Amino acid sequence: MSSEEQQVVTEEAPRAEKRSHKEIDENDEVVAAKTKKIEKDDKAENEVEEEEEDGEEEETGDNDESNTVIMTRVLIALLAIVALVSAQATTKPAAAAAPKPAAAAPKPAAAAPKPAAVAAGGVKCVQCASTKKGEENCFDSGDHLSKYTKPCNPLKEGAYKGKSAIGCRKIHQNIGDEKAIVRECAYSGENQDGQRKTGNSGIILFYYQCNETGAEPCNSVSSVSIVGSLLISFIARFLA
C-alpha cells in the first residue's frame, strides 16, 4: 500500500467511526422516542381504563343506592299493610261484639173507650124507624122524638139474651134513592161516629153509637147531624 492510500485510510477511519457513532446515536434517539411514545400511549390507556373503572364504580354505587331506596320503600309499604290489616282485625271483633240495640217495645194498643156509666133507672133511647108506618117523622129531629123515647129492656132472645143495653144507636140507611133512619138501643159494640157499612143491593149504612149520659137520649139527632149524614150519603152514592 502506498503512502497516499495509507493516508486516505487513516483519514477515512475516524470519519467512519464518527458516522457509526452518529448512526448509533440516531438509532438510540429513535428508540427513545418510540419508547417514550409507547410509554405515553400506555399511560393514556391506563388513564382511560382507570376512568372506565371509576365510572363503573360510580354506576355500581348509584345502582346500590337506588336498590337501597327501593328496598326501603317496599319495606315501608309492607309495614303499612301489616299495620292496616292488624287494625282491621282489631276493629271487626269489637264491632261484632257490640250489642245490638234492643227493639223498641211495641206500644200498647189504645184502649177502647169505655162506655159511660148508665144513669140510674136504666138506659133510655129513642126507638123508632122512619120506614114504619106512623113513624115517618123518626127521620127528623125535634121534640116529637120524645114520644119514641123508651127504656131499653134486656133482650129476651138471641146471642145477647138477658143483656142490658149499653147505649143508643142511630142508623142511616141508603137504599137506592130512598133514605131512612132507624133509632134503637145498643147492646154491643163501641161508640161510632158514622161508620160506613155496605150491604147487598146497593144498601149503604152509617152507624152512630153513643152512651147515654143525660136525661135526653143520645140518639136524638140534631138538624146539623142530619144534614151531615145526608151529605155523606150523597158522596157515598156518587163514589159508588
C-alpha positions in Angstrom: 0.0 0.0 0.0 1.3 3.4 -1.0 1.6 6.1 1.5 -1.2 8.0 -0.1 -3.6 5.2 0.2 -2.5 4.6 3.7 -3.1 8.3 4.4 -6.6 8.1 2.9 -7.4 5.0 5.0 -6.0 6.8 8.0 -8.3 9.8 7.3 -11.3 7.8 6.5 -11.2 5.7 9.7 -12.1 8.5 12.0 -14.9 9.6 9.7 -16.3 6.2 9.5 -16.2 5.8 13.2 -17.8 9.2 13.6 -20.6 8.2 11.2 -21.0 5.0 13.0 -21.4 6.8 16.3 -23.8 9.2 14.8 -25.9 6.4 13.4 -25.9 4.8 16.7 -27.0 8.0 18.4 -29.8 8.5 15.9 -31.0 4.9 16.4 -30.9 5.5 20.1 -32.9 8.6 19.7 -35.5 6.9 17.5 -35.7 4.0 20.0 -36.0 6.5 22.9 -38.7 8.4 21.0 -40.6 5.2 20.3 -40.2 4.1 23.9 -41.4 7.5 25.1 -44.4 7.2 22.7 -45.2 3.7 23.9 -45.0 4.8 27.5 -47.3 7.8 26.7 -49.8 5.5 24.9 -49.6 3.1 27.8 -50.2 5.9 30.3 -53.2 7.3 28.3 -54.6 3.8 28.0 -54.2 3.3 31.8 -55.9 6.6 32.4 -58.8 5.6 30.2 -59.1 2.2 31.9 -59.0 4.0 35.3 -61.7 6.4 34.2 -63.8 3.5 33.0 -63.3 1.7 36.3 -64.2 4.8 38.2 -67.4 5.2 36.0 -68.2 1.5 36.7 -67.7 2.0 40.4 -69.8 5.2 40.4 -72.6 3.4 38.4 -72.4 0.4 40.8 -72.6 2.8 43.7 -75.7 4.6 42.1 -77.3 1.2 41.4 -76.6 0.1 45.0 -78.1 3.4 46.3 -81.2 3.1 44.0 -81.7 -0.5 45.1 -81.4 0.6 48.8 -84.1 3.3 48.2 -86.4 0.8 46.5 -86.0 -1.8 49.2 -86.7 0.9 51.9 -89.9 1.9 50.2 -91.0 -1.7 49.8 -90.3 -2.3 53.4 -92.3 0.8 54.5 -95.2 -0.3 52.3 -95.2 -3.8 53.8 -95.2 -2.4 57.3 -98.1 -0.1 56.4 -100.1 -3.0 55.0 -99.4 -5.1 58.1 -100.5 -2.3 60.4 -103.7 -1.8 58.4 -104.6 -5.5 58.5 -103.9 -5.6 62.2 -106.1 -2.5 62.8 -109.0 -4.1 60.8 -108.6 -7.4 62.6 -108.8 -5.5 65.9 -111.8 -3.3 64.9 -114.1 -6.0 63.4 -114.4 -8.2 66.5 -115.2 -5.1 68.6 -117.9 -4.1 66.2 -119.3 -7.6 66.2 -119.3 -7.8 70.0 -121.2 -4.5 70.3 -124.7 -5.4 71.5 -127.5 -4.5 69.1 -129.9 -2.0 70.4 -133.0 -3.7 71.8 -136.0 -3.5 69.7 -138.4 -0.9 70.9 -141.2 -2.4 72.9 -144.5 -2.3 71.0 -146.7 0.5 72.1 -149.8 -0.8 73.8 -152.9 -0.5 71.7 -155.1 2.3 72.6 -157.7 1.1 74.9 -161.2 1.2 73.6 -163.2 4.0 75.1 -165.2 2.6 78.0 -168.9 3.2 77.9 -170.0 5.9 80.3 -171.8 4.8 83.4 -175.5 4.2 82.8 -177.8 6.6 84.5 -179.9 5.3 87.3 -183.1 3.8 86.1 -181.5 2.1 83.1 -180.8 3.3 79.6 -183.4 5.2 77.7 -183.2 5.6 73.9 -185.3 6.9 71.0 -186.7 3.8 69.4 -188.3 4.2 66.0 -187.8 3.7 62.3 -188.8 6.1 59.5 -189.7 3.1 57.4 -192.5 2.1 59.7 -196.0 3.4 59.1 -196.8 6.1 61.5 -193.1 6.7 62.4 -192.1 8.5 59.3 -191.1 11.6 61.4 -188.4 9.5 63.1 -186.2 10.7 60.2 -186.3 14.3 61.6 -185.0 15.5 65.0 -187.1 17.6 67.4 -189.3 17.5 70.4 -191.6 15.0 68.7 -188.9 12.3 69.3 -189.8 12.3 73.0 -192.8 10.1 72.2 -190.4 7.5 70.9 -188.2 7.6 74.0 -188.4 4.4 75.9 -186.4 2.4 78.4 -184.2 -0.3 76.9 -185.3 -3.6 78.3 -182.9 -6.6 78.4 -183.0 -8.7 75.4 -185.3 -11.8 75.6 -183.6 -13.8 72.8 -180.6 -14.1 70.6 -176.9 -14.2 71.4 -177.3 -11.3 73.9 -180.3 -12.7 75.6 -180.7 -11.2 79.1 -178.1 -8.5 78.4 -178.9 -4.9 79.3 -178.4 -2.0 76.9 -175.0 -0.2 77.0 -176.0 2.8 74.9 -178.1 4.1 72.0 -177.7 3.7 68.3 -178.8 5.6 65.1 -178.5 4.0 61.7 -178.7 6.0 58.4 -179.9 3.7 55.6 -179.5 4.5 51.9 -181.4 2.1 49.7 -181.1 3.4 46.2 -182.7 6.8 46.2 -184.6 6.1 49.4 -183.2 7.2 52.7 -184.3 6.1 56.2 -183.2 6.4 59.8 -183.5 3.7 62.5 -183.1 4.6 66.1 -182.7 1.8 68.7 -180.9 0.6 71.8 -177.4 -0.7 71.6 -176.5 -3.9 73.4 -173.0 -4.4 71.9 -170.2 -2.7 70.0 -168.4 0.6 70.7 -169.1 4.2 70.2 -169.1 5.0 66.4 -169.4 8.3 64.5 -170.6 7.4 61.1 -169.0 4.0 60.5 -169.8 3.1 56.9 -171.0 -0.4 56.0 -172.2 -1.7 52.6 -174.8 -4.3 52.2 -176.4 -6.1 49.2 -178.5 -4.5 46.5 -176.7 -1.1 46.9 -177.6 -0.7 50.6 -175.2 1.7 52.4 -175.4 2.0 56.2 -173.9 4.6 58.5 -173.7 3.7 62.2 -173.7 6.2 65.1 -173.5 4.7 68.6 -173.2 6.7 71.8 -173.6 6.3 75.6 -176.5 7.9 77.4 -175.1 10.5 79.8 -178.1 12.8 80.3 -181.8 12.9 80.6 -182.3 13.1 76.8 -181.3 10.0 74.7 -178.1 10.5 72.8 -179.5 9.0 69.6 -181.8 12.0 69.0 -180.0 13.7 66.1 -179.8 17.5 65.7 -180.5 19.1 62.3 -176.8 19.7 61.7 -176.1 16.0 62.1 -178.9 15.1 59.7 -177.5 17.5 57.1 -174.0 16.0 57.6 -175.4 12.5 57.3 -177.3 13.3 54.1 -174.1 14.9 52.6 -172.1 11.8 53.5 -174.8 9.6 51.9 -174.7 11.8 48.7 -170.9 11.5 48.5 -171.1 7.7 49.1 -173.6 7.3 46.3 -171.6 9.5 43.9 -168.4 7.4 44.6 -170.2 4.1 44.5 
